[in-house]
Amino acid sequence: MVTVVIPTVGRASLRAAIPDGLPVIVVDDRPGEGEPLDVPAHVRVLRSGGRGPAAARNVGWRAAGTEWVVFLDDDVVPGPGWTERLAADLAVPGIDGSQGRIEVPLPTDRRPTDAERNTAGLATAEWITADLAYRRAALEEVGGFEERFPRAYREDADLALRLAKAGFRLARGERVTVHPVRDDGWFASVHRQRGNADDALMRRLHGREWRSMIGATGLLPRHALTTLLLLLSGRSRLAFLGWAALTAKFAWERIEPGPRTPEEIVTMVVTSALIPPAACFHRLRGELRLRLADTALETAPALGVQPAEVAS
């Protein structure tokens, strides 16, 4: 009835993500030949060539022959009784998708850092593939994940929106999955701004109101103003003061709820200055990528190229 699909880039946490008692397909999305994955003998391993988690999940569910496919991330830990609770979640009449309940363990002896709070947001996020089950027939009807999303960002929300628009019913289940906080480095918050390029694709696919459709918020308008003031600050003292005020406001919003240790404060100040221009750069990059793709599709017939060849 159920196959578990786990895309991976070879994290050491992979084995802990594999539940007992179910067929499992692990899709190795490393771009080259890496070391063999640490998986139990019964796990089937496929390769997807480093094309991103959306493409890796498509490889996995298309290889599954069961009615349901459950997607797990390679850094989660299914909670006690997960398999039994999954069976109960999927037995709810009339549903076509079921999201697990995500728990993020946070420190109890201090306030969480900015990075920890960001991960904790997964506990209330809608339709994230940390633990998400879909009927295979529903995936087939909408074509699965959109592979133009190259990273673990927005590809899950896009799929949920397309399924809902197609009339499929999605529900939140009772099974619990733990998502630990990873240490992704000092500049992780800056690197996350790459997702703004994917927001451009979300706007193209679902219109201007896509954020409200998935209950998301964004700071891009404020980041755009901050970046504009930064660009003008060399010519205008007032623009510099405006940039400094907005940057200080952004930094304090991230510092105030945290542990306020010297290291955290320095990290927040530095990254708060870097995030606005990084966000704007990646959003412009995403918009440009879409425009170039449109131009390629428009010129393809004159060149005798099929649209599928251009899109790839």
MARNU-930164 format. One record per atom (N, C-alpha, C): residue in three letters; x, y, z. Coordinates in steps of 0.02 Angstrom, whole numbers, padded with zeros to 5 digits, always signed. Each point is the difference from the previous one (the first is absolute). Layout:
% residues N
alaXYZ
...
//
This chain:
% residues 312
met+00041-00060+00000
met-00041+00060+00000
met+00043+00063+00000
val+00059-00002+00032
val+00040+00061+00010
val+00073-00014-00017
thr+00030+00048-00035
thr+00073+00000-00010
thr+00027+00066+00027
val+00055-00003+00036
val+00033+00059+00026
val+00055+00020-00049
val+00001+00064-00019
val+00051+00026-00046
val+00040+00054+00037
ile+00066-00008+00000
ile+00044+00047+00035
ile+00054+00023-00048
pro-00003+00063-00023
pro+00057+00027-00038
pro+00057+00017+00046
thr+00061-00008-00022
thr+00056+00013+00044
thr+00060+00027-00039
val+00040+00039+00036
val+00064+00022-00027
val+00057-00032+00040
gly-00016-00056+00033
gly+00051-00038+00035
gly+00011+00020+00072
arg-00050+00030+00032
arg+00008+00021+00070
arg+00009-00061+00045
ala+00039+00009+00053
ala+00012-00054+00048
ala-00063-00019+00037
ser-00049+00046+00002
ser-00063-00012+00037
ser-00049-00044-00039
leu+00017-00021-00059
leu-00046-00036-00044
leu-00030-00062+00033
arg+00042-00041+00031
arg-00025-00063+00028
arg-00055+00012+00051
ala+00006+00053+00041
ala-00050+00014+00051
ala-00067+00019-00030
ala+00000+00023-00063
ala-00062+00021-00033
ala-00040-00059-00029
ile+00031-00059-00004
ile-00032-00057-00032
ile-00044-00037+00050
pro-00067+00000-00010
pro-00045-00034+00047
pro+00002-00075-00009
asp-00021-00036+00051
asp-00003-00073-00003
asp-00066-00023-00029
gly+00001-00059-00030
gly-00062-00033-00019
gly-00032+00023-00065
leu+00034+00042-00039
leu-00028+00023-00063
leu+00052-00004-00055
pro-00020-00010-00063
pro+00048+00005-00055
pro+00025+00071-00007
val+00065+00007-00012
val+00032+00066-00002
val+00042+00006-00063
ile-00008+00057-00034
ile+00042+00018-00057
ile+00040+00062+00020
val+00066-00006+00001
val+00043+00058+00011
val+00027+00022-00067
val-00008+00064-00015
val+00024+00027-00064
val+00062+00042+00013
asp+00056-00025-00024
asp+00064+00033+00010
asp+00006+00057-00051
asp-00003+00062+00025
asp+00001+00058-00045
asp+00069+00033-00002
arg+00051-00036+00020
arg+00067+00028-00008
arg+00019+00001-00074
pro+00032+00054-00023
pro+00013+00006-00072
pro+00049-00050-00027
gly+00045-00025+00041
gly+00050-00048-00023
gly-00005-00065+00038
glu+00046-00044-00014
glu+00003-00064+00036
glu+00031+00012+00068
gly-00039-00006+00052
gly+00025+00009+00068
gly+00009-00067+00035
glu+00017+00005+00064
glu+00006-00060+00040
glu-00068-00034+00007
pro-00001-00066+00006
pro-00065-00035+00008
pro-00038+00028+00060
leu-00065+00006-00008
leu-00042+00027+00054
leu-00007-00050+00056
asp-00005+00025+00061
asp-00009-00042+00059
asp-00075-00014+00009
val-00024-00052-00033
val-00071-00018+00004
val-00006-00075+00013
pro-00056-00021+00031
pro-00012-00072+00011
pro-00004-00038-00067
ala+00009-00064+00005
ala+00004-00041-00061
ala-00064+00000-00041
his-00059+00008+00033
his-00063-00004-00036
his-00018+00064-00038
val+00040+00054+00009
val-00015+00064-00031
val+00023+00001-00072
arg-00043+00021-00044
arg+00016+00006-00071
arg+00030+00069-00013
val+00057+00003-00032
val+00035+00063-00013
val-00002+00016-00075
leu-00024+00059-00017
leu+00000+00025-00069
leu+00041+00063-00003
arg+00017+00021-00060
arg+00039+00061-00009
arg-00039+00050-00043
ser+00009+00064+00015
ser-00035+00052-00038
ser+00047+00052-00030
gly+00065-00007+00010
gly+00048+00041-00036
gly+00010+00071+00024
gly-00017+00015+00063
gly+00013+00066+00026
gly-00044+00055-00028
arg-00063-00017-00017
arg-00045+00049-00030
arg-00045+00034+00051
gly+00010-00013+00064
gly-00040+00032+00052
gly-00052-00047+00029
pro-00027+00018+00059
pro-00047-00045+00035
pro-00065-00011-00037
ala-00024+00049-00038
ala-00062-00010-00037
ala+00008-00056-00051
ala+00054+00004-00039
ala+00013-00052-00049
ala+00013-00068+00034
ala+00035+00001+00057
ala+00015-00062+00035
ala-00065-00033+00025
arg-00046+00039+00026
arg-00064-00028+00023
arg-00040-00029-00058
asn+00004+00034-00058
asn-00036-00027-00058
asn+00029-00068-00021
val+00065-00007+00003
val+00031-00065-00015
val-00026-00052+00049
gly-00006+00019+00064
gly-00021-00048+00050
gly-00072-00022-00007
trp-00047+00048-00005
trp-00071-00020-00001
trp-00017-00036-00065
arg+00033+00017-00054
arg-00014-00035-00063
arg+00024-00072+00000
ala+00049-00013+00044
ala+00024-00069+00006
ala-00040-00041+00051
ala-00043+00034+00038
ala-00041-00034+00050
ala-00063-00028-00033
gly-00021-00058+00022
gly-00059-00031-00029
gly-00058-00003+00048
thr+00002+00039+00053
thr-00052-00003+00051
thr-00050+00057-00008
glu-00057-00007+00034
glu-00053+00050-00005
glu+00022+00066+00030
trp+00038-00002+00054
trp+00022+00060+00034
trp+00076+00005-00002
val+00025+00062-00002
val+00072+00014+00004
val+00010+00051+00056
val+00045-00015+00046
val+00015+00046+00055
val+00071+00027-00010
phe+00005+00066-00003
phe+00065+00032-00007
phe+00026+00021+00068
leu+00061-00019+00014
leu+00036+00022+00060
leu+00065+00033-00020
asp+00022+00050+00039
asp+00066+00029-00011
asp+00052-00046+00031
asp+00063+00010-00022
asp+00053-00045+00024
asp+00030+00023+00066
asp-00030+00051+00032
asp+00026+00023+00064
asp-00054+00001+00054
val-00055-00038-00011
val-00053-00003+00051
val+00004-00068+00035
val-00038-00005+00055
val-00004-00062+00038
val-00074-00015+00013
pro-00028-00052-00031
pro-00070-00018+00014
pro-00008-00015+00074
gly-00055+00026+00029
gly-00011-00009+00071
gly-00024-00070+00018
pro-00006-00015+00065
pro-00024-00065+00023
pro-00070-00016-00029
gly-00008-00061-00025
gly-00064-00020-00028
gly-00017+00033-00066
trp+00050+00026-00034
trp-00012+00038-00061
trp-00035-00042-00053
thr+00022-00062-00009
thr-00030-00041-00053
thr-00073-00014+00014
glu-00017-00015+00063
glu-00070-00014+00017
glu-00043+00063-00007
arg+00027+00057+00020
arg-00038+00063-00006
arg-00008+00019-00074
leu+00051-00015-00040
leu-00006+00014-00071
leu-00059-00039-00030
ala-00005-00064+00018
ala-00055-00041-00026
ala-00068+00031+00018
ala-00006+00025+00062
ala-00062+00032+00021
ala-00012+00065-00038
asp+00052+00038-00012
asp-00007+00063-00037
asp-00024-00012-00071
leu+00026-00052-00031
leu-00018-00012-00070
leu-00067-00035-00007
ala-00027-00024+00056
ala-00066-00033-00002
ala-00058+00049+00007
val+00016+00065+00009
val-00053+00050+00004
val-00037+00003-00067
pro-00065-00007+00000
pro-00037-00002-00064
pro+00006+00065-00040
gly+00009-00008-00064
gly-00004+00057-00047
gly+00061+00042-00007
ile+00056-00018+00032
ile+00059+00043-00006
ile+00047-00026-00054
asp+00039+00045-00028
asp+00049-00017-00051
asp+00071+00019+00020
gly+00006+00036+00056
gly+00065+00018+00025
gly-00003+00008+00075
ser+00055-00016+00035
ser+00002+00004+00073
ser+00069+00025+00022
gln-00001+00055+00039
gln+00062+00027+00025
gln+00011-00021+00072
gly+00061-00023+00015
gly+00016-00017+00069
gly+00010+00062+00042
arg-00002-00009+00066
arg+00012+00055+00046
arg+00075+00003+00016
ile+00029+00058-00012
ile+00072+00008+00007
ile+00016+00031+00069
glu+00045-00031+00035
glu+00025+00027+00063
glu+00074+00018-00008
val+00017+00060+00023
val+00069+00024-00003
val+00025+00009+00071
pro+00046-00042+00023
pro+00026+00007+00069
pro+00042+00063+00007
leu-00019+00042+00047
leu+00036+00062+00013
leu+00031-00002+00069
pro+00053+00038+00012
pro+00032+00000+00066
pro-00048+00023+00055
thr+00007-00030+00058
thr-00043+00018+00056
thr+00034+00047+00050
asp+00066+00009-00008
asp+00037+00040+00048
asp+00015+00071-00024
arg-00024+00017-00060
arg+00011+00067-00027
arg-00050+00013-00056
arg-00002+00062-00023
arg-00042+00017-00057
arg+00030-00029-00064
pro-00041-00019-00048
pro+00027-00027-00063
pro+00034+00054-00041
thr+00049-00021-00039
thr+00034+00046-00046
thr-00044+00012-00061
asp+00022+00046-00042
asp-00037+00015-00061
asp-00006-00062-00044
ala+00055-00038-00005
ala-00001-00061-00041
ala-00048-00052+00029
glu-00001-00006+00066
glu-00045-00048+00032
glu-00073+00021-00009
arg-00014+00064+00005
arg-00068+00023-00011
arg-00023-00011-00072
asn+00047+00007-00046
asn-00017-00012-00070
asn-00021-00072-00011
thr+00038-00047+00029
thr-00018-00071-00006
thr-00065-00014+00036
ala-00010+00032+00058
ala-00062-00012+00038
ala-00062+00020-00039
gly+00008+00044-00049
gly-00057+00019-00042
gly-00029-00058-00040
leu+00039-00054-00007
leu-00026-00059-00036
leu-00059-00031+00037
ala-00003+00010+00065
ala-00053-00031+00040
ala-00069+00026-00019
thr-00003+00061-00026
thr-00065+00029-00019
thr-00007+00010-00075
ala+00051-00019-00039
ala-00002+00010-00072
ala-00050-00049-00032
glu-00028+00021-00057
glu-00048-00042-00036
glu+00034-00039-00055
trp-00013-00064-00003
trp+00018-00044-00056
trp+00074-00003-00014
ile+00040-00009+00053
ile+00071-00008-00009
ile+00017-00074-00006
thr+00048-00016-00041
thr+00016-00069-00015
thr+00046-00032+00051
ala+00010+00031+00058
ala+00035-00034+00054
ala-00036-00065+00017
asp-00068+00001-00004
asp-00041-00059+00010
asp-00067+00013-00035
leu-00007-00027-00059
leu-00059+00015-00041
leu-00018-00060-00043
ala-00063-00022+00005
ala-00024-00058-00038
ala-00050+00022-00053
tyr+00004-00030-00059
tyr-00048+00013-00054
tyr-00020-00065-00033
arg-00062-00001-00024
arg-00020-00056-00044
arg+00041+00004-00064
arg+00022-00057-00022
arg+00040-00001-00062
arg-00041+00024-00059
ala-00065-00017-00001
ala-00044+00022-00054
ala-00004+00076-00004
ala+00000+00033+00058
ala-00003+00074+00001
ala+00065+00029-00029
leu+00056-00030+00019
leu+00064+00023-00027
leu+00003-00009-00075
glu-00026-00056-00024
glu-00001-00012-00072
glu-00042+00052-00036
glu-00057+00018+00028
glu-00045+00046-00035
glu+00030+00069-00008
val+00037+00025+00050
val+00029+00067-00005
val+00072+00000-00024
gly+00029-00059-00011
gly+00068-00003-00026
gly+00054+00000+00052
gly-00018-00007+00064
gly+00051-00002+00052
gly+00029+00068+00015
phe+00061+00000+00026
phe+00033+00062+00020
phe+00025+00038-00061
glu-00003+00066+00004
glu+00026+00044-00053
glu+00076+00003+00006
glu+00035-00028-00050
glu+00073-00007+00005
glu+00038+00064-00014
arg-00036+00053-00017
arg+00034+00065-00008
arg+00017+00030+00068
phe-00027-00028+00054
phe+00022+00020+00067
phe+00063-00040+00016
pro+00058+00031+00002
pro+00063-00038+00005
pro+00022-00018+00070
arg-00035+00028+00052
arg+00022-00012+00069
arg-00061-00017+00043
ala+00013-00017+00063
ala-00054-00017+00045
ala-00034+00064+00024
tyr-00038+00031-00045
tyr-00033+00063+00015
tyr-00055+00012-00051
arg-00062+00005+00025
arg-00060+00015-00039
arg-00024-00057-00044
glu+00041-00050-00014
glu-00023-00054-00043
glu-00057-00039+00033
asp+00000-00003+00066
asp-00054-00035+00035
asp-00064+00040+00001
ala+00006+00066+00011
ala-00059+00043-00001
ala-00031+00003-00070
asp+00042+00003-00050
asp-00025+00001-00069
asp-00041-00063-00015
leu+00025-00057+00020
leu-00036-00063-00013
leu-00066+00000+00038
ala+00000+00022+00062
ala-00062+00001+00039
ala-00052+00046-00032
leu+00021+00057-00025
leu-00047+00046-00032
leu-00029-00031-00064
arg+00042-00033-00039
arg-00025-00031-00062
arg-00048-00057+00015
leu+00014-00039+00053
leu-00045-00054+00019
leu-00067+00028+00025
ala+00003+00052+00040
ala-00062+00030+00026
ala-00042+00029-00058
lys+00033+00033-00048
lys-00036+00028-00057
lys-00031-00055-00043
ala+00031-00059+00000
ala-00027-00057-00038
ala-00056-00036+00037
gly-00016+00022+00061
gly-00055-00028+00037
gly+00018-00055+00049
phe+00064-00010+00012
phe+00021-00051+00048
phe-00003+00029+00070
arg-00016-00042+00048
arg-00007+00021+00070
arg+00062-00017+00039
leu+00027+00051+00034
leu+00060-00008+00040
leu-00018+00011+00073
ala+00029-00039+00045
ala-00016+00004+00072
ala+00063-00008+00042
arg-00003+00023+00062
arg+00056-00008+00047
arg-00013-00062+00042
gly+00049-00044+00002
gly-00006-00062+00037
gly+00021+00007+00073
glu+00004-00057+00035
glu+00018-00001+00071
glu+00069-00028+00013
arg+00032-00030-00049
arg+00067-00026+00011
arg+00050+00057+00012
val+00052-00015+00037
val+00048+00052+00020
val+00069-00018-00027
thr+00033+00050-00029
thr+00068-00007-00024
thr+00042+00056+00028
val+00059-00018+00024
val+00045+00049+00031
val+00049+00026-00053
his+00006+00066-00003
his+00047+00032-00047
his+00053+00036+00041
pro+00059-00029+00010
pro+00052+00033+00039
pro+00024+00064-00033
val+00029+00044+00039
val+00030+00061-00026
val+00071-00016-00024
arg+00015+00019-00062
arg+00067-00011-00027
arg+00042+00063+00007
asp+00064-00009+00008
asp+00046+00056-00001
asp+00025+00009-00072
asp-00030+00047-00036
asp+00018+00011-00070
asp+00051+00054-00010
gly+00030+00024+00055
gly+00054+00048-00007
gly-00022+00071+00015
trp+00050+00044+00005
trp-00010+00069+00021
trp-00043+00039-00049
phe+00007-00013-00066
phe-00036+00038-00050
phe-00060-00037-00028
ala-00027-00047+00038
ala-00057-00039-00025
ala-00059+00044-00018
ser-00013+00052+00040
ser-00058+00044-00013
ser+00010+00038-00066
val+00061+00016-00017
val+00014+00034-00064
val-00009-00049-00058
his+00026-00060+00009
his-00006-00051-00053
his-00073-00016-00013
arg-00042+00003+00051
arg-00071-00016-00009
arg-00035+00049-00047
gln+00030+00057-00012
gln-00032+00049-00044
gln-00002-00023-00072
arg+00036-00054-00016
arg-00006-00028-00067
arg-00071-00020-00016
gly-00039-00015+00052
gly-00069-00019-00010
gly-00043+00054-00032
asn+00023+00063+00002
asn-00037+00054-00032
asn-00005-00010-00075
ala+00049-00034-00029
ala-00005-00017-00071
ala-00058-00047-00013
asp-00013-00045+00047
asp-00056-00046-00008
asp-00067+00034+00013
asp+00001+00054+00039
asp-00061+00039+00010
asp-00023+00031-00066
ala+00047+00016-00043
ala-00019+00027-00066
ala-00039-00052-00039
leu+00021-00063+00005
leu-00036-00053-00035
leu-00069-00012+00032
met-00005+00005+00066
met-00065-00007+00033
met-00048+00054-00025
arg+00024+00061-00007
arg-00043+00054-00025
arg-00022-00015-00071
arg+00044-00026-00041
arg-00017-00016-00069
arg-00052-00056-00003
leu+00006-00049+00043
leu-00044-00058-00003
leu-00068+00012+00033
his-00001+00042+00054
his-00061+00005+00040
his-00025+00071+00009
gly+00032+00049-00032
gly-00025+00068+00004
gly+00026+00039+00059
arg-00021+00064+00004
arg+00026+00045+00052
arg-00020-00021+00071
glu-00055-00036+00006
glu-00026-00017+00067
glu+00025-00067+00026
trp+00054-00026-00030
trp+00022-00066+00020
trp+00020-00004+00073
arg+00028+00053+00028
arg+00020-00002+00071
arg-00060-00011+00045
ser-00054+00035-00012
ser-00059-00008+00042
ser-00030-00069-00008
met+00010-00031-00058
met-00027-00067-00012
met+00034-00052+00045
ile+00063+00012+00017
ile+00036-00049+00041
ile+00014+00027+00070
gly-00028+00059+00017
gly+00010+00028+00066
gly+00070+00024+00014
ala+00035+00023-00053
ala+00069+00023+00008
ala+00003+00076+00003
thr+00053+00025+00030
thr+00013+00071+00002
thr+00069+00013-00030
gly+00014+00063-00016
gly+00064+00015-00030
gly+00022+00071+00015
leu+00065+00011-00002
leu+00029+00066+00014
leu+00031+00031-00063
leu-00014-00028-00059
leu+00034+00025-00059
leu-00012+00074-00013
pro-00062+00028+00008
pro-00007+00072-00011
pro+00045+00042+00045
arg+00005-00019+00064
arg+00045+00037+00045
arg+00072-00010-00021
his+00018-00061-00019
his+00069-00013-00022
his+00016+00041-00063
ala-00049+00007-00044
ala+00011+00039-00061
ala+00014+00073+00017
leu-00039+00028+00047
leu+00011+00069+00021
leu+00067+00008+00034
thr+00018-00048+00043
thr+00066+00003+00034
thr+00056-00001-00051
thr-00006-00043-00051
thr+00052-00006-00051
thr+00004+00064-00042
leu-00057+00028-00017
leu+00000+00063-00038
leu+00034+00056+00039
leu-00014+00005+00064
leu+00032+00051+00041
leu+00075-00012+00005
leu+00020-00063+00002
leu+00071-00017+00001
leu+00034+00024-00064
leu-00033-00011-00057
leu+00029+00020-00064
leu+00005+00076-00005
leu-00046+00036+00032
leu+00000+00073-00003
leu+00042+00032+00055
ser+00022-00040+00048
ser+00033+00028+00059
ser+00066+00035-00016
gly+00031-00018-00055
gly+00063+00033-00019
gly-00011+00072-00023
arg-00061+00017-00020
arg-00015+00067-00025
arg-00042+00041+00050
ser-00031-00035+00047
ser-00047+00035+00044
ser+00010-00023+00072
arg+00013+00049+00044
arg+00007-00017+00071
arg-00067-00024+00028
leu-00055+00028-00025
leu-00066-00020+00023
leu-00013-00073-00019
ala+00020-00019-00060
ala-00009-00070-00021
ala+00041-00047+00044
phe+00061+00021+00018
phe+00041-00041+00044
phe-00033-00009+00068
leu-00027+00055+00027
leu-00033-00004+00065
leu-00062-00046-00004
gly-00036+00004-00056
gly-00058-00043-00009
gly+00020-00073-00004
trp+00054-00014-00037
trp+00026-00069-00004
trp+00021-00025+00069
ala+00036+00042+00037
ala+00023-00020+00067
ala-00058-00013+00047
ala-00052+00041-00005
ala-00058-00009+00044
ala-00037-00064-00016
leu-00011-00015-00064
leu-00035-00061-00019
leu+00041-00062+00017
thr+00066+00005-00010
thr+00043-00057+00016
thr+00001-00013+00075
ala+00004+00054+00040
ala-00002-00007+00073
ala-00066-00030+00023
lys-00054+00022-00030
lys-00067-00026+00018
lys-00003-00075-00015
phe+00023-00019-00058
phe-00001-00071-00020
phe+00044-00041+00047
ala+00059+00025+00016
ala+00045-00036+00045
ala-00031-00009+00069
trp-00031+00054+00027
trp-00029-00005+00066
trp-00059-00049+00001
glu-00039-00002-00053
glu-00056-00047-00004
glu+00025-00072+00005
arg+00061-00012-00022
arg+00029-00067+00003
arg+00038-00012+00064
ile+00026+00053+00031
ile+00039-00006+00061
ile-00045-00006+00061
glu-00052+00041+00002
glu-00042+00007+00060
glu-00028-00067+00026
pro-00027-00045-00042
pro-00028-00061+00027
pro+00051-00055+00014
gly+00063+00012-00016
gly+00051-00052+00005
gly+00038+00002+00065
pro+00054-00039+00004
pro+00039-00005+00063
pro+00042+00063+00013
arg+00011+00041-00051
arg+00037+00063+00006
arg+00071-00011+00026
thr+00030-00055-00019
thr+00071-00011+00015
thr+00041+00043-00047
pro+00062+00016+00018
pro+00042+00041-00045
pro+00005-00030-00070
glu+00009-00065-00005
glu+00006-00032-00066
glu-00064+00008-00041
glu-00058-00010+00034
glu-00064+00006-00035
glu-00012+00072-00022
ile+00017+00048+00041
ile-00010+00070-00017
ile+00042+00019-00061
val+00064-00019+00001
val+00044+00015-00057
val-00027-00033-00064
thr-00021-00063+00006
thr-00027-00035-00058
thr-00061+00035-00028
met-00045+00021+00044
met-00061+00033-00022
met+00014+00068-00032
val+00047+00038+00028
val+00016+00066-00028
val+00030-00007-00070
val+00048-00045-00007
val+00033-00008-00065
val-00048-00028-00052
thr-00035-00053+00017
thr-00045-00030-00049
thr-00060+00043-00016
ser-00022+00041+00048
ser-00056+00046-00013
ser+00018+00053-00052
ala+00064+00016-00004
ala+00023+00047-00052
ala+00006-00035-00068
leu+00013-00065+00001
leu+00011-00036-00063
leu-00064-00029-00030
ile-00049-00015+00042
ile-00061-00034-00024
ile-00040+00042-00050
pro-00014+00064+00012
pro-00040+00037-00049
pro+00028+00000-00071
pro+00064+00019-00011
pro+00025-00003-00069
pro+00002-00071-00028
ala+00014-00049+00043
ala+00000-00069-00023
ala-00069-00022-00023
ala-00051+00019+00039
ala-00069-00018-00017
ala-00020+00032-00067
cys+00017+00063-00009
cys-00018+00035-00062
cys+00038-00029-00060
phe+00063-00015+00010
phe+00040-00029-00055
phe-00030-00066-00023
his-00017-00044+00047
his-00027-00065-00019
his-00069+00005-00030
arg-00041+00048+00023
arg-00066+00009-00030
arg+00007+00023-00073
leu+00045+00048-00012
leu+00012+00023-00068
leu+00028-00057-00043
arg+00042-00041+00030
arg+00028-00057-00037
arg-00056-00048-00021
gly-00048-00011+00046
gly-00055-00045-00016
gly-00045+00028-00054
glu-00014+00066+00003
glu-00041+00031-00052
glu+00035-00002-00067
leu+00065+00013-00001
leu+00038-00002-00062
leu+00001-00071-00029
arg+00007-00049+00042
arg+00000-00069-00024
arg-00066-00017-00034
leu-00055+00022+00028
leu-00066-00013-00031
leu-00007+00036-00066
arg+00024+00063-00003
arg-00005+00037-00063
arg+00043-00031-00054
leu+00059-00024+00018
leu+00043-00033-00049
leu-00032-00064-00025
ala-00034-00037+00046
ala-00034-00061-00021
ala-00058+00016-00048
asp-00036+00055+00014
asp-00054+00021-00044
asp+00027+00017-00069
thr+00056+00036-00002
thr+00029+00019-00064
thr+00022-00062-00039
ala+00029-00049+00036
ala+00022-00061-00033
ala-00059-00038-00030
leu-00056-00001+00036
leu-00060-00035-00025
leu-00029+00036-00060
glu+00003+00067+00000
glu-00027+00038-00056
glu+00042-00009-00064
thr+00065-00008+00009
thr+00044-00007-00059
thr+00010-00072-00021
ala-00022-00048+00042
ala+00012-00070-00015
ala-00031-00022-00066
pro-00064+00018-00016
pro-00029-00024-00064
pro+00040+00022-00060
ala+00026+00062+00001
ala+00039+00024-00057
ala+00065-00038-00008
leu+00025-00027+00055
leu+00063-00038-00002
leu-00011-00074-00009
gly-00063-00021-00002
gly-00015-00071-00009
gly+00013-00041+00062
val-00005+00032+00060
val+00012-00034+00063
val-00066-00012+00034
gln-00010-00058+00029
gln-00061-00015+00036
gln+00000+00035+00069
pro-00058+00025+00024
pro-00003+00034+00065
pro+00029-00041+00057
ala-00011-00066-00001
ala+00026-00043+00054
ala+00075+00003+00002
glu+00032+00005-00059
glu+00073+00004-00002
glu+00025+00065+00030
val-00037+00055-00014
val+00019+00064+00028
val-00009+00001+00075
ala-00057-00026+00023
ala-00016+00001+00072
ala+00050-00040+00040
ser+00030-00050-00030
ser+00047-00041+00038
ser+00068+00034+00006
//
